[in-house]
Amino acid sequence: MKWLSILLGTLIVSSPLYAQNFDQKRAAMVQNQLRQRGIVQTNVLEAFQKVERHLFVPAAYTSMAYSDGPLPIGYGQTISQPYIVAYMTQLVNPKPNGKVLEIGTGSGYQAAILAEIVEKVYTIEIIPELGKSATDRLKELGYQNIEVITADGYHGLEEQAPFDAIVVTAAAEHIPPSLIQQLKEGGKMIIPVGSPFLVQTLMLVEKKAKKVTTKSLMPVRFVPFTRSQEK
C-alpha cells in the first residue's frame, strides 16, 4: 500500500485544485499578514504574491507554508515568519537597479523575494548543505540574478561591495564592522542584534553623509549568527 499512498500524494500535489489552494493561501497571507500589518510598498507585496513559499519549506511542512510563523528547514535553521521577511524587506527599501547582500541564505526565500525587486542579490550561507539546496532550488525556479556563496557571512563580500542594502537573517551579538564598511552611502542594513536563543532587537543601520546611525525597531527572535571555526 505504500506505493499507492505515494501515488495518491503525487496526484494530489500535481492537481489544479491543490495548486489553486496554495494560490489562495498566498493571497490570504499577503492580505491578512502583510497589508493589515502595515506592509504598503507595492514592489514588496507583489514579490510576496509571486514567490511560492511552499517551495522553500521541507515537504513535511508544505501545508503550513503560509502560516503566520517561522518553520524549521533543517540544520537548526528556520525560514522566518512571512511578516518579518516583508518588514525587513520594506525597511531597506529595495530599488529595481539595486544590489543587495543577504547574510543567511537558509532555504533561499528571502533571496527570492529580493530578487523579484532588485537587479542583483548576493546571499551568503555558512552551512554547505543549505547553500547547495538553495542554489539548486533557486536555479530550478529560474532566478538568474541570485548568487549563493558558501562562507562566513560575518566578513560580508568585499569584492562585490558596496551594497545598496544588506539584510541579515541571523542574530549577531554585535553589528559586524565589515558589513557597515560594505554598505553604500545612502544604503540601509537590517540586522537582529542580541544574545543567541534570547529575544533580540531588530536594528536598522543607515549610512548617510558619511555618518552611520542605528535605530532599534522591535523585539525579535532569530537563530544565532553562525561563525566558522576560524574567526
Backbone as CSV, one residue per row, in Angstrom:
resi,resn,N_x,N_y,N_z,CA_x,CA_y,CA_z,C_x,C_y,C_z
1,MET,0.810,-1.218,0.000,0.000,0.000,0.000,0.842,1.265,0.000
2,LYS,2.127,1.133,0.338,2.977,2.307,0.410,3.056,3.014,-0.930
3,TRP,3.203,2.205,-2.011,3.318,2.819,-3.333,2.044,3.543,-3.721
4,LEU,0.889,3.016,-3.237,-0.384,3.656,-3.542,-0.485,5.009,-2.849
5,SER,-0.008,5.067,-1.597,-0.028,6.328,-0.864,0.834,7.367,-1.555
6,ILE,2.013,6.942,-2.002,2.908,7.850,-2.708,2.266,8.349,-3.994
7,LEU,1.629,7.411,-4.732,0.979,7.780,-5.976,-0.147,8.772,-5.736
8,LEU,-0.980,8.507,-4.717,-2.077,9.407,-4.408,-1.558,10.772,-3.992
9,GLY,-0.469,10.763,-3.216,0.134,12.023,-2.802,0.604,12.827,-3.989
10,THR,1.199,12.144,-4.965,1.679,12.811,-6.173,0.524,13.407,-6.957
11,LEU,-0.580,12.642,-7.045,-1.735,13.123,-7.781,-2.329,14.358,-7.119
12,ILE,-2.370,14.356,-5.783,-2.927,15.492,-5.066,-2.066,16.730,-5.258
13,VAL,-0.746,16.557,-5.115,0.167,17.687,-5.236,0.117,18.311,-6.616
14,SER,-0.033,17.455,-7.636,0.020,17.952,-9.008,-1.336,18.412,-9.529
15,SER,-2.396,18.265,-8.749,-3.719,18.616,-9.236,-3.914,20.128,-9.258
16,PRO,-4.730,20.623,-10.207,-5.009,22.065,-10.281,-5.634,22.593,-8.996
17,LEU,-6.494,21.779,-8.345,-7.153,22.216,-7.119,-6.127,22.447,-6.018
18,TYR,-5.131,21.558,-5.932,-4.082,21.691,-4.913,-3.281,22.971,-5.156
19,ALA,-2.939,23.237,-6.422,-2.191,24.449,-6.766,-3.025,25.693,-6.475
20,GLN,-4.330,25.622,-6.771,-5.203,26.748,-6.520,-5.274,27.041,-5.022
21,ASN,-5.262,25.990,-4.210,-5.298,26.154,-2.763,-4.091,26.949,-2.281
22,PHE,-2.915,26.658,-2.832,-1.719,27.419,-2.481,-1.850,28.875,-2.921
23,ASP,-2.407,29.104,-4.093,-2.603,30.471,-4.568,-3.520,31.242,-3.617
24,GLN,-4.562,30.595,-3.158,-5.497,31.238,-2.240,-4.838,31.513,-0.893
25,LYS,-4.059,30.559,-0.422,-3.362,30.742,0.857,-2.355,31.880,0.766
26,ARG,-1.673,31.973,-0.374,-0.673,33.031,-0.553,-1.356,34.400,-0.614
27,ALA,-2.477,34.466,-1.305,-3.224,35.728,-1.375,-3.719,36.137,0.005
28,ALA,-4.188,35.164,0.780,-4.656,35.458,2.143,-3.499,35.908,3.024
29,MET,-2.331,35.297,2.843,-1.147,35.695,3.601,-0.795,37.149,3.314
30,VAL,-0.787,37.512,2.050,-0.445,38.883,1.670,-1.439,39.870,2.262
31,GLN,-2.721,39.526,2.202,-3.746,40.436,2.706,-3.752,40.525,4.229
32,ASN,-3.786,39.374,4.893,-4.006,39.345,6.339,-2.735,39.523,7.165
33,GLN,-1.637,38.969,6.669,-0.406,39.032,7.447,0.467,40.235,7.088
34,LEU,0.349,40.723,5.853,1.221,41.805,5.403,0.492,43.145,5.305
35,ARG,-0.500,43.236,4.435,-1.206,44.511,4.246,-1.790,45.040,5.559
36,GLN,-2.443,44.172,6.287,-3.121,44.611,7.506,-2.148,44.964,8.629
37,ARG,-0.865,44.648,8.450,0.133,44.986,9.455,1.057,46.115,8.992
38,GLY,0.706,46.758,7.904,1.447,47.942,7.518,2.476,47.767,6.420
39,ILE,2.487,46.628,5.747,3.366,46.479,4.585,2.650,47.125,3.406
40,VAL,3.206,48.227,2.913,2.490,49.026,1.921,3.229,49.164,0.591
41,GLN,4.520,48.869,0.569,5.277,49.040,-0.675,4.782,48.043,-1.721
42,THR,4.397,48.572,-2.850,3.821,47.746,-3.907,4.774,46.663,-4.378
43,ASN,6.053,47.013,-4.557,7.004,46.020,-5.067,7.208,44.878,-4.075
44,VAL,7.131,45.168,-2.786,7.264,44.122,-1.773,6.044,43.211,-1.791
45,LEU,4.866,43.789,-1.820,3.636,42.992,-1.850,3.561,42.125,-3.104
46,GLU,3.966,42.680,-4.229,3.942,41.910,-5.478,4.918,40.743,-5.425
47,ALA,6.068,40.962,-4.811,7.053,39.880,-4.691,6.508,38.745,-3.832
48,PHE,5.838,39.071,-2.740,5.278,38.041,-1.868,4.118,37.312,-2.524
49,GLN,3.399,37.996,-3.376,2.315,37.348,-4.101,2.862,36.384,-5.154
50,LYS,4.018,36.696,-5.690,4.584,35.882,-6.763,5.391,34.691,-6.264
51,VAL,6.225,34.887,-5.232,7.124,33.822,-4.775,6.332,32.763,-4.006
52,GLU,6.446,31.533,-4.437,5.689,30.425,-3.855,6.420,29.871,-2.628
53,ARG,6.013,30.320,-1.467,6.717,29.981,-0.233,6.719,28.473,0.043
54,HIS,5.694,27.774,-0.421,5.622,26.330,-0.154,6.754,25.564,-0.835
55,LEU,7.416,26.188,-1.805,8.554,25.538,-2.472,9.852,25.725,-1.693
56,PHE,9.813,26.515,-0.620,11.018,26.827,0.148,11.013,26.203,1.541
57,VAL,10.051,25.323,1.796,9.988,24.638,3.086,10.084,23.130,2.860
58,PRO,10.538,22.372,3.861,10.585,20.921,3.729,9.191,20.351,3.458
59,ALA,9.144,19.207,2.791,7.871,18.597,2.397,6.937,18.388,3.583
60,ALA,7.497,18.079,4.746,6.676,17.823,5.929,5.911,19.063,6.390
61,TYR,6.354,20.235,5.961,5.734,21.482,6.405,5.036,22.229,5.272
62,THR,4.870,21.587,4.139,4.275,22.251,2.984,2.896,22.834,3.300
63,SER,2.085,22.084,4.022,0.731,22.543,4.326,0.724,23.763,5.239
64,MET,1.852,24.032,5.922,1.947,25.161,6.848,2.739,26.322,6.249
65,ALA,3.056,26.234,4.973,3.960,27.205,4.349,3.476,28.644,4.458
66,TYR,2.161,28.855,4.472,1.633,30.222,4.501,1.070,30.593,5.875
67,SER,1.471,29.826,6.891,1.047,30.120,8.259,1.818,31.327,8.791
68,ASP,1.307,31.900,9.854,1.854,33.135,10.415,2.943,32.829,11.442
69,GLY,4.051,32.277,10.959,5.137,31.945,11.877,6.316,31.335,11.146
70,PRO,7.447,31.168,11.841,8.626,30.533,11.237,8.449,29.024,11.154
71,LEU,9.251,28.389,10.307,9.212,26.933,10.159,10.640,26.405,10.092
72,PRO,10.888,25.208,10.631,12.232,24.630,10.559,12.577,24.188,9.140
73,ILE,13.843,24.374,8.774,14.290,23.935,7.443,15.481,22.971,7.547
74,GLY,15.777,22.554,8.768,16.890,21.628,8.969,18.151,22.333,9.430
75,TYR,19.073,21.548,10.019,20.377,22.048,10.469,20.241,23.160,11.521
76,GLY,19.135,23.105,12.289,18.925,24.093,13.333,18.517,25.470,12.833
77,GLN,18.131,25.568,11.572,17.779,26.844,10.956,16.280,26.911,10.681
78,THR,15.788,28.117,10.417,14.369,28.310,10.134,14.167,29.235,8.938
79,ILE,12.987,29.149,8.362,12.516,30.150,7.413,11.654,31.098,8.232
80,SER,11.926,32.383,8.167,11.285,33.347,9.054,9.803,33.526,8.746
81,GLN,9.083,34.015,9.738,7.684,34.395,9.598,7.528,35.332,8.404
82,PRO,6.524,35.114,7.550,6.355,35.970,6.362,6.358,37.465,6.673
83,TYR,5.665,37.862,7.739,5.617,39.281,8.070,7.003,39.845,8.362
84,ILE,7.821,39.106,9.092,9.159,39.581,9.423,9.997,39.743,8.157
85,VAL,9.888,38.784,7.242,10.612,38.881,5.967,10.162,40.130,5.215
86,ALA,8.855,40.363,5.188,8.316,41.533,4.486,8.726,42.830,5.178
87,TYR,8.663,42.850,6.488,9.019,44.040,7.261,10.475,44.424,7.033
88,MET,11.360,43.423,7.084,12.784,43.680,6.870,13.040,44.149,5.443
89,THR,12.329,43.555,4.497,12.495,43.939,3.094,12.039,45.374,2.870
90,GLN,10.892,45.723,3.416,10.373,47.081,3.247,11.295,48.117,3.888
91,LEU,11.880,47.775,5.024,12.736,48.721,5.731,13.982,49.120,4.940
92,VAL,14.558,48.181,4.188,15.760,48.528,3.414,15.400,49.200,2.095
93,ASN,14.089,49.244,1.786,13.595,49.987,0.628,14.325,49.620,-0.668
94,PRO,14.244,48.349,-1.083,14.979,47.913,-2.279,14.489,48.586,-3.552
95,LYS,15.447,48.899,-4.438,15.144,49.579,-5.696,15.414,48.642,-6.886
96,PRO,14.753,48.883,-8.013,14.905,47.996,-9.178,16.346,47.822,-9.656
97,ASN,17.151,48.869,-9.566,18.543,48.763,-10.030,19.507,48.488,-8.882
98,GLY,18.979,48.040,-7.752,19.802,47.859,-6.563,20.608,46.565,-6.543
99,LYS,21.620,46.579,-5.692,22.452,45.404,-5.435,22.407,45.140,-3.931
100,VAL,21.952,43.931,-3.562,21.700,43.626,-2.160,22.537,42.437,-1.712
101,LEU,23.015,42.515,-0.489,23.722,41.403,0.149,22.828,40.841,1.248
102,GLU,22.658,39.532,1.237,21.927,38.854,2.310,22.897,37.947,3.059
103,ILE,22.818,37.964,4.382,23.615,37.056,5.201,22.665,36.041,5.823
104,GLY,22.830,34.776,5.447,21.972,33.716,5.947,20.952,33.280,4.906
105,THR,21.395,32.553,3.906,20.531,32.157,2.790,19.379,31.280,3.235
106,GLY,19.683,30.317,4.106,18.649,29.374,4.522,18.097,28.605,3.341
107,SER,16.795,28.627,3.176,16.173,27.926,2.053,16.170,28.758,0.785
108,GLY,16.499,30.055,0.899,16.541,30.921,-0.280,15.323,31.801,-0.458
109,TYR,14.384,31.754,0.495,13.132,32.510,0.337,13.352,34.019,0.346
110,GLN,14.092,34.531,1.321,14.357,35.970,1.371,15.102,36.429,0.120
111,ALA,16.051,35.626,-0.341,16.792,35.973,-1.561,15.856,36.053,-2.759
112,ALA,14.910,35.131,-2.841,13.962,35.132,-3.958,13.072,36.372,-3.914
113,ILE,12.614,36.742,-2.717,11.800,37.951,-2.565,12.578,39.168,-3.051
114,LEU,13.820,39.293,-2.607,14.653,40.426,-3.016,14.904,40.415,-4.522
115,ALA,15.135,39.223,-5.060,15.457,39.102,-6.485,14.290,39.507,-7.381
116,GLU,13.075,39.452,-6.859,11.913,39.905,-7.625,11.886,41.425,-7.743
117,ILE,12.670,42.092,-6.887,12.631,43.555,-6.831,13.887,44.197,-7.381
118,VAL,15.055,43.669,-7.008,16.323,44.323,-7.332,17.032,43.648,-8.508
119,GLU,18.097,44.289,-8.943,18.848,43.780,-10.100,19.720,42.584,-9.747
120,LYS,20.353,42.607,-8.549,21.288,41.544,-8.198,21.256,41.273,-6.695
121,VAL,21.254,39.994,-6.353,21.293,39.576,-4.956,22.475,38.632,-4.750
122,TYR,23.316,38.968,-3.775,24.362,38.064,-3.318,23.931,37.573,-1.944
123,THR,23.939,36.272,-1.754,23.499,35.731,-0.480,24.517,34.720,0.032
124,ILE,24.863,34.826,1.312,25.920,34.007,1.903,25.320,33.039,2.919
125,GLU,25.691,31.778,2.790,25.248,30.729,3.710,26.456,29.943,4.199
126,ILE,26.577,29.800,5.513,27.754,29.118,6.070,27.582,27.599,6.103
127,ILE,26.352,27.108,6.087,26.107,25.666,6.133,26.091,25.139,4.700
128,PRO,27.074,24.334,4.317,27.197,23.899,2.915,25.948,23.213,2.375
129,GLU,25.314,22.376,3.183,24.141,21.635,2.707,22.992,22.582,2.368
130,LEU,22.792,23.592,3.199,21.741,24.570,2.909,22.102,25.422,1.697
131,GLY,23.381,25.795,1.591,23.832,26.562,0.445,23.608,25.813,-0.858
132,LYS,23.902,24.522,-0.848,23.741,23.698,-2.055,22.254,23.549,-2.415
133,SER,21.422,23.242,-1.428,19.997,23.059,-1.722,19.356,24.362,-2.179
134,ALA,19.748,25.488,-1.576,19.200,26.782,-2.000,19.634,27.116,-3.419
135,THR,20.898,26.848,-3.724,21.393,27.091,-5.079,20.596,26.303,-6.099
136,ASP,20.392,25.019,-5.824,19.636,24.163,-6.743,18.188,24.629,-6.880
137,ARG,17.594,24.986,-5.756,16.193,25.412,-5.764,16.021,26.705,-6.563
138,LEU,16.864,27.677,-6.301,16.745,28.965,-6.981,17.032,28.842,-8.473
139,LYS,17.978,27.969,-8.807,18.282,27.745,-10.230,17.100,27.076,-10.927
140,GLU,16.495,26.098,-10.245,15.347,25.396,-10.811,14.159,26.345,-11.020
141,LEU,14.045,27.334,-10.142,12.954,28.297,-10.254,13.254,29.422,-11.241
142,GLY,14.441,29.408,-11.818,14.767,30.343,-12.886,15.385,31.656,-12.474
143,TYR,15.840,31.756,-11.227,16.464,33.005,-10.782,17.904,33.087,-11.284
144,GLN,18.142,34.053,-12.160,19.475,34.245,-12.720,20.193,35.427,-12.093
145,ASN,19.517,36.158,-11.222,20.135,37.340,-10.597,20.459,37.108,-9.122
146,ILE,20.579,35.830,-8.740,20.967,35.476,-7.370,22.241,34.649,-7.410
147,GLU,23.211,35.039,-6.607,24.435,34.250,-6.459,24.574,33.810,-5.011
148,VAL,24.627,32.502,-4.802,24.762,31.937,-3.459,26.227,31.626,-3.195
149,ILE,26.735,32.112,-2.080,28.139,31.879,-1.705,28.169,31.148,-0.367
150,THR,28.968,30.099,-0.287,29.147,29.389,0.979,30.372,29.961,1.681
151,ALA,30.126,30.664,2.792,31.218,31.341,3.501,30.709,31.833,4.846
152,ASP,31.610,32.420,5.619,31.269,33.062,6.880,30.760,34.470,6.574
153,GLY,29.476,34.699,6.778,28.872,35.968,6.409,29.331,37.156,7.230
154,TYR,30.012,36.907,8.332,30.485,37.999,9.189,31.377,38.959,8.401
155,HIS,32.115,38.415,7.443,33.059,39.220,6.665,32.413,39.880,5.447
156,GLY,31.143,39.580,5.210,30.472,40.163,4.058,31.042,39.647,2.749
157,LEU,31.023,40.500,1.733,31.522,40.126,0.407,32.201,41.350,-0.194
158,GLU,33.414,41.581,0.267,34.123,42.814,-0.065,34.303,43.012,-1.564
159,GLU,34.512,41.913,-2.298,34.792,42.040,-3.732,33.599,42.545,-4.532
160,GLN,32.398,42.477,-3.960,31.209,42.970,-4.661,30.640,44.246,-4.029
161,ALA,31.258,44.729,-2.982,30.791,45.936,-2.289,31.085,47.175,-3.144
162,PRO,30.375,48.284,-2.905,29.380,48.486,-1.845,27.991,48.025,-2.263
163,PHE,27.123,47.824,-1.259,25.766,47.336,-1.478,24.753,48.421,-1.131
164,ASP,23.676,48.447,-1.899,22.593,49.386,-1.618,21.862,49.006,-0.338
165,ALA,21.829,47.722,-0.064,21.164,47.247,1.145,21.808,45.936,1.586
166,ILE,21.762,45.699,2.892,22.239,44.440,3.467,21.156,43.928,4.406
167,VAL,20.786,42.669,4.226,19.764,42.031,5.051,20.398,40.853,5.782
168,VAL,20.401,40.909,7.105,20.983,39.842,7.917,19.851,39.069,8.572
169,THR,19.810,37.759,8.352,18.683,36.949,8.820,19.069,36.015,9.964
170,ALA,20.109,36.379,10.716,20.508,35.633,11.909,20.968,36.630,12.955
171,ALA,20.800,36.268,14.226,21.084,37.205,15.316,22.570,37.271,15.629
172,ALA,23.133,38.466,15.531,24.538,38.693,15.861,24.622,39.397,17.215
173,GLU,25.695,39.138,17.945,25.864,39.785,19.248,26.256,41.253,19.091
174,HIS,26.752,41.601,17.900,27.051,42.999,17.589,26.978,43.156,16.074
175,ILE,26.956,44.378,15.616,26.905,44.623,14.170,28.308,44.476,13.595
176,PRO,28.527,43.532,12.684,29.871,43.333,12.124,30.394,44.587,11.419
177,PRO,31.562,45.081,11.809,32.130,46.287,11.172,32.300,46.144,9.667
178,SER,32.622,44.934,9.214,32.829,44.720,7.781,31.547,44.988,6.990
179,LEU,30.405,44.678,7.577,29.136,44.919,6.881,28.829,46.408,6.803
180,ILE,29.151,47.130,7.851,28.964,48.589,7.828,29.845,49.207,6.743
181,GLN,31.075,48.744,6.643,32.004,49.267,5.642,31.523,48.986,4.230
182,GLN,30.851,47.864,4.030,30.420,47.465,2.691,29.066,48.045,2.290
183,LEU,28.468,48.833,3.181,27.203,49.486,2.876,27.463,50.768,2.088
184,LYS,26.740,50.934,1.012,26.897,52.118,0.165,26.421,53.373,0.881
185,GLU,26.977,54.504,0.517,26.486,55.784,1.019,25.005,55.909,0.655
186,GLY,24.178,56.144,1.667,22.740,56.188,1.447,22.069,54.838,1.605
187,GLY,22.874,53.820,1.874,22.343,52.467,1.995,21.795,52.151,3.373
188,LYS,21.067,51.031,3.458,20.454,50.605,4.714,20.756,49.125,4.974
189,MET,20.918,48.822,6.251,21.099,47.432,6.666,20.106,47.128,7.774
190,ILE,19.506,45.940,7.713,18.612,45.486,8.770,19.227,44.233,9.386
191,ILE,19.314,44.199,10.721,20.011,43.106,11.391,19.448,42.904,12.808
192,PRO,19.182,41.642,13.194,18.807,41.375,14.576,20.067,41.305,15.446
193,VAL,20.063,42.024,16.559,21.241,42.081,17.419,20.854,41.663,18.838
194,GLY,21.660,40.746,19.398,21.400,40.305,20.759,21.972,38.933,21.024
195,SER,21.754,38.428,22.202,22.308,37.139,22.610,21.583,35.989,21.921
196,PRO,22.319,34.933,21.573,21.701,33.762,20.942,20.635,33.136,21.838
197,PHE,19.566,32.653,21.219,18.487,31.927,21.891,17.681,32.795,22.863
198,LEU,17.910,34.102,22.868,17.119,35.021,23.677,16.411,36.004,22.755
199,VAL,15.587,36.862,23.309,14.952,37.896,22.493,16.002,38.918,22.087
200,GLN,16.030,39.237,20.801,16.982,40.211,20.273,16.243,41.471,19.829
201,THR,16.983,42.440,19.368,16.409,43.684,18.868,16.702,43.811,17.382
202,LEU,15.669,44.038,16.604,15.864,44.281,15.173,16.316,45.718,15.006
203,MET,17.449,45.900,14.327,18.037,47.227,14.217,18.194,47.646,12.756
204,LEU,17.923,48.914,12.500,18.120,49.498,11.179,19.378,50.353,11.217
205,VAL,20.296,50.051,10.313,21.557,50.792,10.213,21.525,51.591,8.911
206,GLU,21.826,52.876,8.991,21.847,53.724,7.801,23.169,54.461,7.697
207,LYS,23.657,54.556,6.488,24.885,55.306,6.232,24.520,56.513,5.371
208,LYS,24.663,57.693,5.943,24.266,58.914,5.251,25.208,60.054,5.641
209,ALA,25.654,60.788,4.636,26.576,61.913,4.856,27.803,61.452,5.632
210,LYS,28.274,60.263,5.271,29.465,59.669,5.870,29.315,59.383,7.367
211,LYS,28.063,59.357,7.822,27.786,59.016,9.213,26.933,57.757,9.263
212,VAL,27.130,56.965,10.301,26.368,55.731,10.481,25.433,55.907,11.668
213,THR,24.161,55.688,11.435,23.178,55.777,12.508,22.502,54.420,12.697
214,THR,22.094,54.132,13.919,21.373,52.893,14.205,20.069,53.219,14.914
215,LYS,19.065,52.409,14.649,17.757,52.615,15.260,17.186,51.276,15.694
216,SER,16.804,51.165,16.957,16.174,49.947,17.466,14.701,49.949,17.077
217,LEU,14.228,48.834,16.534,12.880,48.796,15.984,11.894,47.948,16.788
218,MET,12.214,46.682,17.004,11.266,45.796,17.662,11.980,44.562,18.194
219,PRO,11.405,43.909,19.213,11.988,42.657,19.694,11.700,41.522,18.712
220,VAL,12.691,40.686,18.491,12.565,39.553,17.571,13.300,38.354,18.156
221,ARG,13.115,37.215,17.522,13.863,36.037,17.925,14.328,35.305,16.669
222,PHE,15.635,35.354,16.418,16.239,34.702,15.262,17.214,33.627,15.733
223,VAL,17.526,32.702,14.839,18.577,31.730,15.134,19.907,32.471,15.202
224,PRO,20.891,31.917,15.910,22.169,32.618,16.069,22.941,32.778,14.773
225,PHE,23.729,33.822,14.709,24.636,34.091,13.594,25.777,33.070,13.699
226,THR,25.774,32.097,12.806,26.786,31.037,12.857,28.113,31.520,12.290
227,ARG,29.183,31.220,12.994,30.513,31.604,12.559,31.327,30.375,12.206
228,SER,32.363,30.569,11.378,33.285,29.483,11.074,34.201,29.270,12.265
229,GLN,34.911,28.154,12.284,35.818,27.845,13.376,36.999,28.815,13.413
230,GLU,37.392,29.279,12.222,38.495,30.228,12.130,37.947,31.637,12.056
231,LYS,37.929,32.349,13.171,37.359,33.685,13.225,38.443,34.730,13.052
